[in-house]
Every structure is written in C-alpha cells, then in structure tokens.
Amino acid sequence: MHMKKNSNIKPSILVVDDSKESRVILSNVLEKLEYDYHTAANGSNALNLTGKFLPDVILLDIHMPGMDGFTVLKKLKENQWIKAIPVIMITMIDEMESINQCIYNGAFDYVTKPFNYNELSLRIKRAVETRQMQKENMYLKSELANKYRFHNIIGKSKPMQKIFSLIKKVAPADSSVIIYGASGTGKELVARAIHFNSKRREKPFIKVDCSALSATLLESELFGHVKGAFTGAGYQKQGLIAAADNGTLFLDEIGNIPLSLQTKLLRVLQEKEIKPVGSVTPARVNVRVITATNADLKTMINQKQFRADLYYRLHVIPISLPPLKQRKEDLPLLIKHFCKKYKRKKISFSAQCIDYLTSYEWPGNVRELKNIIERLQIMADTDQINLSDLPEHIRHQHNVNIDFNIPATNRELKKRKKEIRSEAVIEIEKAFISKALTQNNYNITAASKAVGLNRVNFHALMRKHNFAGKPDADPA
C-alpha cells in the first residue's frame, strides 16, 4: 500500500488494482492532474482506506484475487456514508458484459486497459466534478436546514430569521438578556440557544420559574439557606444561583418576583455575590442572567411593582418573540417538525386543513400547535388529516373569518357558492369513506358492500381522496 500526502484541498483519488504496473501508471496520471492519491493492491485494503479518508473518486479494477471488483463495489454501495462516491471500474476492452454489470450495480463510469491518457483524464475529471457537485448540494441542503432551524427553534419567516441573527450576536457576550413574548412563543428555547452558543455552554443552565413558588420558597430556592435559618431548615441548602456558577441562570416570568427579592437579585447583578438566607457572609458568584416575561415591566414600574434599577440591569439586550399569528409562513415547517417528533403514525394534511390552520389566530402560539399535532396523531382514524379531524374551535374561527370576506359582486357570489359546495362535497365524501372503512376494520370489500357501492366505485372514491386503506383478500 502506498500513500501520497498533499494539500487536503485537492481532490483525492483511491486507486485499487492488484497490478503494480497499473498502479504506477495511474499514479503518474494523477500526479499530472495534480490530485492527491492513495493506492491499494486488494479489496480489503481498499475498503479500509475508503472508510478512513473518504476519497472523492475510486478507480477500481474488476479482476483481483480474493475480493474482486464486483464484491468491492457491492460493499461500497451498501455503506450509506460512502455509497455516493463515484466509482470508475477498470477492465479489459473486450469485457462489455462485465462493464454493463458494474454500471447496473452503481458504478459511475469505466476505463479500459491498456490506458489511453486523454480518455482516462477526461473520465476522472468528470467523476471529480460530479463528486464536487454532490458535496456542494449536501452543503447547501445542510445550510438550508440550519437556516430554518436553530437549537430546536424552527422558522424561515423574516421575524424568526432576525431572532436567529440576534441570538448569534448576543450569545458570545456576557450581557444580561431579557426575552419578551406571549406564553407559548418559545422563550425558554431562545434562552437555551443563547447559553449553548456561548462560552458557558459546558457549564450549568439553570431555569427558575418565578411564578411557581411563594416569596419565601423562591428566596430559599434562589439563594439557598444555612441550617437553622428558619423553622424546618434542618440542613444547609445550596441555592440555584450558586448552582449556576460560571453558567447561565434563566429566570422565567421575572415580572412575578416579589419586590423584597428584587433588591437581592440586583445585588447579584451589581456585586456578583449572594447571601444565603440566615447567613451573614456573602459568597462570590459568576453567572450570566437571562430573564423572560410576558408582562409589561414599564407599567409595573409606574405601579411601583417592579424596581426601575433592576429593570435597566436586566434590559441590556431585549429580544421580542413574535406570536405565531405574525409568522404563519413557519406553519408548514412547524407542522412537519412536530409530526416527525412524535412519530406515532405518518400523517398528512389536506389542503383544506392547511387553509384552516393558517387562518386560525393561534392564541396559544407554538405550544398550542404542538399539542394539537400530538393529539391529531393519536386520534386520527386515517393517515390523512381531514377537516372533520380538526378541533371545533379552529373550524369555527375559520368560518367566522369567512364572514369578513363577503363577495362584492353577483359573479363573485356565484363563484364563492360553487367553491363552498365543492369543499362541502369533498369533506362529506372523505367522512363517508373514513366511517365506512373504520366500521369495517378497513376491509374494502366489506366497506363497499355496507354502503351499497360496488367495490370498483368505492375504491375509485378512495383513490380520489388519497385513502390507502388496509389490504384485504381481494386485489385493490
């Protein structure tokens, strides 16, 4: 086995041939083409090298002792990581049957012995260009996926792209961040994304829900306490601020923190120290504080419910998350994400369902969408979600929205009436099929007989609305 090392920017070629003379000839050609190359004298070494350095192109001789080229090609194509690498088979000029078999089994091209320099160079260059295009496409797909996804935050809409850009900017800093947004918009996801893209990513991320605990318990949870600090404090307890040392403390619903604790939290931000309940000795801490709220803190300041000095300490970098109704462009991506996440069954949505989901206002935001998709996957009778499967409140709001789209002319009225009749017929037919199949255990013959249709017409109706059904004894 021979290996030649050059700059890894150059395309790399693996030459596999049991003939030393052929390996030398091919190596000289690759030198002239200024490609990196590796050589192997048998199939086993070839597979080992391929797995180690992933060449851009493989030149593979068909006739080798032990493991021949056919077997090596088959093993290459069975491996998901390397099956896309173009393989050029090497054979004799009079072996077209072998060449055809190799092409059928996934070879990219072939060259024949004795080698013709011009032909050989042309075919290698073509394979290299193909591989480079594959890599570029893979990169673009990866970039596209990453563009619309940031640490489980999904979105291609302009508002979400701005959020992604902002997260990337603020994550490396240690400045305080406050995240504004209605319930269900993903405030915790943004906080986590900031933490895991910061220099503190290896340290703790501690979340505290400020609305879930009373003032006394919240103080103990945040700052800890010493033994005997209050009735029932039979042991010393470390607070969550100390537990987040060198990491990130995420205070959710910061607007609910009592005024008495706001002063102590301000000390953490200003002095970088905490004093556990019952202790007289402060302890140093190094935490980044990220907060979130759906409250209007400025109004709370005017009402003397929130300290102005604490507000300005927290409000260094504000991030405002848009409600789902302002980023409906993201709905298809989010639906696809949640369908894939739960995987209980593979479902699709009719065009009419997507229309209803898009027109819905989503007061519960992304959390509400997630819950509905999970419910639909559990409750749906078929693989396709139809209008009748959607929650009643979504269907009702859609109908309310329709009322505001009143036709302006008689022509528009006739057109809209025709559309509504067509939509209604479609939904009735779908419900008709679904009910018949469900009540007859998805046996097409039994279902068609039960509803009084011959099997051919019933099956045609199923195909019209993309119902798969379960196979029964008769041919579909």
C-alpha positions as CSV (number, residue, x, y, z in Angstrom):
1,M,0.0,0.0,0.0
2,H,1.3,3.4,-0.9
3,M,0.0,6.8,0.2
4,K,1.0,10.2,-1.1
5,K,0.1,13.3,1.0
6,N,-0.6,16.7,-0.4
7,S,-2.8,19.6,0.5
8,N,-6.2,18.3,1.5
9,I,-7.8,21.0,-0.7
10,K,-7.0,18.9,-3.7
11,P,-9.4,16.1,-4.9
12,S,-8.3,12.7,-3.6
13,I,-8.4,9.6,-5.7
14,L,-8.2,5.9,-4.5
15,V,-6.6,3.5,-7.0
16,V,-7.4,-0.1,-6.4
17,D,-5.5,-2.6,-8.6
18,D,-3.5,-5.8,-7.9
19,S,-1.1,-4.9,-10.8
20,K,1.8,-2.8,-9.6
21,E,2.4,-1.6,-13.2
22,S,-1.2,-0.3,-13.4
23,R,-0.9,1.4,-10.0
24,V,2.3,3.2,-11.2
25,I,0.7,4.3,-14.5
26,L,-2.4,5.6,-12.8
27,S,-0.4,7.3,-10.1
28,N,1.6,9.2,-12.7
29,V,-1.6,10.3,-14.4
30,L,-3.0,11.6,-11.1
31,E,0.3,13.4,-10.4
32,K,0.0,15.3,-13.7
33,L,-3.6,16.1,-12.9
34,E,-2.4,17.4,-9.5
35,Y,-4.7,15.2,-7.5
36,D,-4.0,13.6,-4.2
37,Y,-4.0,9.8,-4.4
38,H,-3.9,6.7,-2.4
39,T,-3.3,3.2,-3.8
40,A,-4.4,-0.3,-2.6
41,A,-3.4,-3.7,-4.0
42,N,-6.5,-5.6,-2.9
43,G,-10.2,-5.1,-2.0
44,S,-9.7,-5.4,1.8
45,N,-7.1,-2.6,1.9
46,A,-9.4,-0.5,-0.4
47,L,-12.4,-0.8,1.9
48,N,-10.2,0.1,4.9
49,L,-8.7,3.1,3.2
50,T,-12.1,4.3,1.9
51,G,-13.5,4.3,5.5
52,K,-10.6,6.2,6.8
53,F,-10.2,9.1,4.4
54,L,-13.3,9.2,2.2
55,P,-11.8,9.7,-1.3
56,D,-13.6,11.8,-3.9
57,V,-13.3,9.2,-6.6
58,I,-12.4,5.5,-6.6
59,L,-10.6,3.7,-9.6
60,L,-11.4,0.0,-9.1
61,D,-10.1,-2.9,-11.0
62,I,-12.6,-5.7,-11.7
63,H,-10.2,-8.7,-11.7
64,M,-8.3,-9.1,-8.5
65,P,-7.5,-12.2,-6.5
66,G,-9.5,-12.8,-3.3
67,M,-12.1,-10.0,-3.2
68,D,-12.8,-8.9,-6.8
69,G,-14.0,-5.6,-8.0
70,F,-17.7,-6.7,-8.2
71,T,-17.6,-7.6,-4.5
72,V,-15.8,-4.3,-3.5
73,L,-18.3,-2.3,-5.5
74,K,-21.2,-4.0,-3.8
75,K,-19.8,-3.4,-0.3
76,L,-19.2,0.3,-1.2
77,K,-22.8,0.8,-2.3
78,E,-24.1,-0.9,0.9
79,N,-22.4,1.7,3.1
80,Q,-24.6,4.9,3.5
81,W,-21.5,7.0,4.2
82,I,-19.6,6.2,1.1
83,K,-22.1,4.9,-1.5
84,A,-22.3,8.3,-3.2
85,I,-18.5,8.3,-4.1
86,P,-18.2,7.9,-7.9
87,V,-16.5,4.6,-8.8
88,I,-14.7,4.1,-12.1
89,M,-14.3,0.5,-13.0
90,I,-11.1,-0.8,-14.7
91,T,-11.4,-3.7,-17.1
92,M,-10.2,-5.0,-20.4
93,I,-11.5,-3.6,-23.6
94,D,-13.3,-6.8,-24.7
95,E,-15.4,-7.2,-21.5
96,M,-18.5,-5.2,-22.2
97,E,-20.7,-7.7,-20.3
98,S,-18.7,-7.1,-17.1
99,I,-18.8,-3.3,-17.7
100,N,-22.6,-3.4,-18.1
101,Q,-23.0,-5.4,-14.9
102,C,-20.9,-2.8,-13.0
103,I,-22.8,0.1,-14.3
104,Y,-26.1,-1.6,-13.4
105,N,-24.7,-2.1,-9.8
106,G,-23.9,1.5,-9.4
107,A,-20.5,2.2,-11.0
108,F,-20.2,5.8,-12.3
109,D,-18.0,5.0,-15.3
110,Y,-15.4,2.7,-16.6
111,V,-11.9,2.8,-18.3
112,T,-10.2,0.0,-20.2
113,K,-6.7,-1.4,-20.3
114,P,-4.4,-0.5,-22.0
115,F,-5.0,3.0,-20.7
116,N,-5.5,6.0,-23.0
117,Y,-4.2,9.1,-21.2
118,N,-6.7,11.6,-22.7
119,E,-9.7,9.3,-22.2
120,L,-8.6,8.4,-18.7
121,S,-8.0,12.0,-17.7
122,L,-11.4,13.1,-19.1
123,R,-13.3,10.4,-17.2
124,I,-11.5,11.1,-13.9
125,K,-12.2,14.8,-14.2
126,R,-15.8,14.2,-14.9
127,A,-16.1,12.0,-11.8
128,V,-14.3,14.6,-9.7
129,E,-16.7,17.3,-10.9
130,T,-19.7,15.1,-10.1
131,R,-18.4,14.5,-6.6
132,Q,-17.8,18.2,-6.0
133,M,-21.3,19.0,-7.1
134,Q,-22.6,16.3,-4.7
135,K,-20.7,17.9,-1.8
136,E,-21.9,21.4,-2.8
137,N,-25.5,20.2,-2.8
138,M,-25.1,18.4,0.5
139,Y,-23.6,21.7,2.0
140,L,-26.4,23.8,0.6
141,K,-29.0,21.4,2.0
142,S,-27.3,21.5,5.3
143,E,-27.1,25.3,5.2
144,L,-30.8,25.5,4.3
145,A,-31.7,23.2,7.1
146,N,-29.6,25.2,9.6
147,K,-31.0,28.4,8.2
148,Y,-34.5,27.4,9.3
149,R,-33.6,25.7,12.5
150,F,-31.6,27.0,15.5
151,H,-31.4,24.7,18.5
152,N,-35.0,23.4,18.1
153,I,-36.3,26.8,17.2
154,I,-38.0,26.5,13.8
155,G,-38.6,29.3,11.4
156,K,-37.9,30.6,7.9
157,S,-40.0,33.8,8.3
158,K,-38.3,37.2,8.4
159,P,-39.2,37.7,12.1
160,M,-37.5,34.4,13.1
161,Q,-34.5,34.9,10.9
162,K,-33.9,38.2,12.8
163,I,-34.2,36.3,16.1
164,F,-31.6,33.7,14.9
165,S,-29.3,36.5,13.8
166,L,-29.7,38.3,17.2
167,I,-29.0,35.1,19.1
168,K,-25.7,34.6,17.3
169,K,-24.7,38.1,18.1
170,V,-25.5,38.2,21.8
171,A,-24.6,34.6,22.7
172,P,-20.8,35.2,22.9
173,A,-21.2,38.2,25.2
174,D,-21.9,38.0,29.0
175,S,-24.5,40.8,28.9
176,S,-27.9,40.3,30.5
177,V,-30.7,39.4,28.1
178,I,-34.4,39.8,28.6
179,I,-36.8,37.9,26.4
180,Y,-40.3,39.3,25.8
181,G,-43.1,37.2,24.3
182,A,-46.5,35.7,24.9
183,S,-47.0,32.3,26.5
184,G,-46.0,29.5,24.1
185,T,-43.7,31.6,21.9
186,G,-40.6,29.7,22.9
187,K,-38.8,32.0,25.4
188,E,-37.0,29.1,27.1
189,L,-35.8,27.7,23.8
190,V,-34.2,31.1,23.0
191,A,-32.6,31.2,26.4
192,R,-31.1,27.8,25.9
193,A,-29.9,28.7,22.4
194,I,-28.1,31.7,23.8
195,H,-26.5,29.6,26.6
196,F,-25.4,26.7,24.3
197,N,-23.9,29.1,21.8
198,S,-21.9,30.9,24.5
199,K,-18.5,30.3,26.1
200,R,-20.5,29.0,29.1
201,R,-22.0,26.1,27.2
202,E,-20.1,23.5,29.2
203,K,-21.4,24.9,32.5
204,P,-24.9,24.6,34.0
205,F,-28.1,26.1,32.5
206,I,-30.4,26.6,35.5
207,K,-34.1,27.5,34.9
208,V,-36.2,29.0,37.6
209,D,-40.0,29.7,37.2
210,C,-40.6,32.8,39.3
211,S,-44.3,32.3,39.1
212,A,-44.4,28.8,40.5
213,L,-43.2,29.5,44.1
214,S,-44.2,31.7,47.0
215,A,-41.9,34.6,48.0
216,T,-40.3,32.6,50.9
217,L,-39.7,29.4,48.9
218,L,-38.4,31.4,45.9
219,E,-35.8,33.2,48.1
220,S,-34.7,29.8,49.5
221,E,-34.5,28.2,46.1
222,L,-32.6,31.1,44.6
223,F,-30.2,32.0,47.4
224,G,-30.1,28.8,49.5
225,H,-30.1,28.9,53.3
226,V,-28.0,27.9,56.2
227,K,-29.0,25.3,58.8
228,G,-31.5,26.8,61.3
229,A,-32.3,29.9,59.2
230,F,-36.0,29.3,59.7
231,T,-38.3,26.7,61.1
232,G,-37.8,23.5,59.2
233,A,-34.3,24.4,57.9
234,G,-32.6,21.4,59.3
235,Y,-29.8,21.4,56.9
236,Q,-27.7,23.8,54.7
237,K,-29.0,24.1,51.2
238,Q,-27.2,25.5,48.1
239,G,-29.3,28.0,46.1
240,L,-29.9,27.7,42.4
241,I,-27.8,30.9,41.7
242,A,-24.8,29.2,43.3
243,A,-25.6,26.0,41.3
244,A,-25.4,28.1,38.1
245,D,-22.0,29.4,38.9
246,N,-19.9,30.0,35.7
247,G,-23.1,29.1,33.8
248,T,-26.4,30.7,32.9
249,L,-29.4,31.5,35.2
250,F,-32.7,31.7,33.4
251,L,-35.4,33.4,35.4
252,D,-38.7,32.8,33.6
253,E,-41.6,35.2,34.3
254,I,-39.4,37.7,36.1
255,G,-42.3,40.0,36.5
256,N,-43.6,37.8,39.3
257,I,-40.6,38.1,41.5
258,P,-41.5,39.9,44.8
259,L,-40.1,43.4,45.5
260,S,-38.3,42.0,48.5
261,L,-36.3,39.7,46.3
262,Q,-35.7,42.2,43.5
263,T,-33.2,44.0,45.8
264,K,-31.3,40.8,46.4
265,L,-31.3,40.0,42.7
266,L,-30.0,43.5,41.9
267,R,-27.0,42.8,44.3
268,V,-26.2,39.6,42.3
269,L,-26.1,41.6,39.1
270,Q,-24.1,44.6,40.5
271,E,-21.8,42.9,43.1
272,K,-21.6,39.4,41.7
273,E,-22.3,37.9,45.1
274,I,-25.1,36.2,47.0
275,K,-26.0,35.9,50.7
276,P,-27.9,32.7,51.6
277,V,-30.9,33.0,53.9
278,G,-29.7,33.2,57.5
279,S,-26.1,33.8,56.5
280,V,-24.1,37.0,57.3
281,T,-21.3,36.1,54.9
282,P,-21.7,36.8,51.2
283,A,-20.4,34.4,48.6
284,R,-19.0,35.3,45.1
285,V,-20.8,34.0,42.0
286,N,-20.2,34.3,38.3
287,V,-23.4,33.9,36.4
288,R,-25.0,35.2,33.3
289,V,-28.6,36.2,33.9
290,I,-31.2,35.7,31.2
291,T,-34.8,36.6,32.0
292,A,-38.2,36.3,30.3
293,T,-41.6,37.8,30.7
294,N,-44.9,38.3,29.1
295,A,-45.7,41.2,31.4
296,D,-45.3,45.0,30.7
297,L,-42.5,45.8,33.1
298,K,-42.6,49.5,32.4
299,T,-46.2,49.6,33.5
300,M,-45.2,47.6,36.6
301,I,-42.5,50.2,37.3
302,N,-45.1,53.0,37.2
303,Q,-47.3,51.0,39.5
304,K,-44.4,50.5,41.9
305,Q,-44.4,46.7,41.4
306,F,-41.0,46.5,39.7
307,R,-37.8,48.3,40.5
308,A,-36.6,50.6,37.8
309,D,-32.9,50.0,38.6
310,L,-33.4,46.2,38.3
311,Y,-35.2,46.7,35.0
312,Y,-32.3,48.6,33.5
313,R,-29.9,46.0,34.7
314,L,-31.9,43.3,33.0
315,H,-32.8,45.2,29.9
316,V,-29.3,45.4,28.4
317,I,-30.3,43.2,25.4
318,P,-34.0,42.9,24.8
319,I,-35.4,40.2,22.4
320,S,-39.0,40.2,21.4
321,L,-40.5,37.0,20.1
322,P,-43.3,37.3,17.6
323,P,-46.6,35.4,18.2
324,L,-47.3,32.6,15.8
325,K,-50.1,34.6,14.1
326,Q,-47.3,37.0,12.9
327,R,-45.2,34.2,11.5
328,K,-47.7,32.0,9.7
329,E,-45.1,31.4,7.0
330,D,-43.5,29.0,9.5
331,L,-46.6,26.8,10.0
332,P,-45.7,24.1,7.4
333,L,-42.2,23.8,8.9
334,L,-43.6,23.6,12.4
335,I,-46.2,21.1,11.5
336,K,-43.6,18.9,9.7
337,H,-41.3,19.2,12.7
338,F,-44.0,18.1,15.2
339,C,-45.2,15.3,13.0
340,K,-41.7,13.9,12.8
341,K,-41.1,14.5,16.5
342,Y,-44.0,12.3,17.8
343,K,-43.8,9.6,15.0
344,R,-46.9,7.8,16.3
345,K,-48.1,7.5,12.8
346,K,-47.2,9.1,9.5
347,I,-49.9,11.6,8.7
348,S,-50.5,14.2,6.0
349,F,-52.9,17.2,5.9
350,S,-55.4,18.0,3.2
351,A,-55.1,21.4,1.5
352,Q,-58.3,22.5,3.2
353,C,-56.9,21.6,6.6
354,I,-53.8,23.7,6.0
355,D,-56.0,26.6,4.9
356,Y,-58.0,26.3,8.2
357,L,-54.8,26.1,10.3
358,T,-53.3,29.1,8.5
359,S,-56.4,31.2,9.1
360,Y,-56.5,30.3,12.8
361,E,-55.1,33.0,15.1
362,W,-53.2,30.6,17.5
363,P,-53.7,32.4,20.8
364,G,-51.6,29.6,22.5
365,N,-48.8,30.1,19.9
366,V,-46.4,27.3,19.1
367,R,-47.2,25.4,22.2
368,E,-50.9,25.2,21.1
369,L,-49.8,23.9,17.7
370,K,-47.6,21.3,19.2
371,N,-50.4,20.0,21.4
372,I,-52.8,19.8,18.5
373,I,-50.4,17.9,16.2
374,E,-49.7,15.4,19.0
375,R,-53.5,15.0,19.6
376,L,-54.2,14.5,15.9
377,Q,-51.5,11.8,15.6
378,I,-53.2,9.9,18.4
379,M,-56.8,10.4,17.4
380,A,-56.8,10.4,13.6
381,D,-58.5,7.4,12.0
382,T,-56.6,7.6,8.7
383,D,-53.2,8.7,7.5
384,Q,-54.7,11.9,6.2
385,I,-56.0,14.6,8.5
386,N,-59.3,15.8,7.1
387,L,-61.3,18.9,8.1
388,S,-63.5,16.8,10.4
389,D,-60.4,15.8,12.4
390,L,-59.6,19.4,13.4
391,P,-60.7,20.8,16.7
392,E,-64.1,22.5,16.6
393,H,-62.7,25.9,17.7
394,I,-60.3,26.0,14.7
395,R,-63.1,25.2,12.3
396,H,-65.4,27.7,13.9
397,Q,-62.9,30.6,13.8
398,H,-62.2,29.8,10.1
399,N,-66.0,30.2,9.4
400,V,-66.0,33.4,11.4
401,N,-63.1,34.7,9.2
402,I,-65.0,33.8,6.1
403,D,-67.8,36.1,7.1
404,F,-65.5,39.1,6.7
405,N,-64.7,38.1,3.1
406,I,-68.1,39.0,1.7
407,P,-68.4,38.9,-2.1
408,A,-68.7,42.3,-3.7
409,T,-70.5,41.3,-6.9
410,N,-73.0,38.7,-8.1
411,R,-70.3,37.0,-10.1
412,E,-68.1,36.7,-7.0
413,L,-71.1,35.4,-5.0
414,K,-71.7,32.6,-7.6
415,K,-68.1,31.7,-7.6
416,R,-67.9,31.5,-3.8
417,K,-71.1,29.4,-3.6
418,K,-69.6,27.0,-6.1
419,E,-66.4,26.8,-4.1
420,I,-68.2,26.2,-0.8
421,R,-70.4,23.4,-2.4
422,S,-67.3,21.8,-3.8
423,E,-65.5,22.0,-0.4
424,A,-68.5,20.6,1.4
425,V,-68.9,17.7,-1.0
426,I,-65.2,16.8,-0.6
427,E,-65.4,16.8,3.2
428,I,-68.6,14.7,3.2
429,E,-67.0,12.2,0.8
430,K,-63.9,11.9,3.0
431,A,-66.0,11.5,6.1
432,F,-68.2,8.9,4.3
433,I,-65.1,6.8,3.3
434,S,-63.5,7.1,6.7
435,K,-66.6,6.0,8.5
436,A,-67.2,3.0,6.2
437,L,-63.6,1.8,6.5
438,T,-63.4,2.3,10.3
439,Q,-66.7,0.4,10.9
440,N,-65.5,-2.5,8.7
441,N,-61.9,-2.8,10.0
442,Y,-60.5,-1.2,6.8
443,N,-61.7,-4.2,4.7
444,I,-62.5,-2.5,1.4
445,T,-64.8,-5.2,0.1
446,A,-66.9,-5.2,3.3
447,A,-67.0,-1.4,3.5
448,S,-68.2,-1.0,-0.1
449,K,-70.9,-3.7,0.5
450,A,-72.0,-2.0,3.7
451,V,-72.5,1.4,2.0
452,G,-74.2,0.0,-1.1
453,L,-71.4,0.7,-3.7
454,N,-69.7,-1.8,-5.9
455,R,-66.0,-2.3,-4.9
456,V,-64.6,-0.7,-8.0
457,N,-66.5,2.6,-7.5
458,F,-65.8,2.6,-3.8
459,H,-62.0,2.1,-4.4
460,A,-62.1,4.9,-7.0
461,L,-63.6,7.2,-4.4
462,M,-60.8,6.2,-2.0
463,R,-58.1,6.9,-4.6
464,K,-59.7,10.3,-5.3
465,H,-59.2,11.3,-1.7
466,N,-55.8,9.5,-1.2
467,F,-57.2,6.9,1.2
468,A,-54.8,3.9,1.4
469,G,-56.9,1.6,3.5
470,K,-55.7,-1.8,4.7
471,P,-55.2,-4.6,2.1
472,D,-58.0,-7.3,2.2
473,A,-58.3,-10.6,0.4
474,D,-59.3,-9.1,-3.0
475,P,-56.9,-7.2,-5.3
476,A,-57.0,-3.5,-4.9
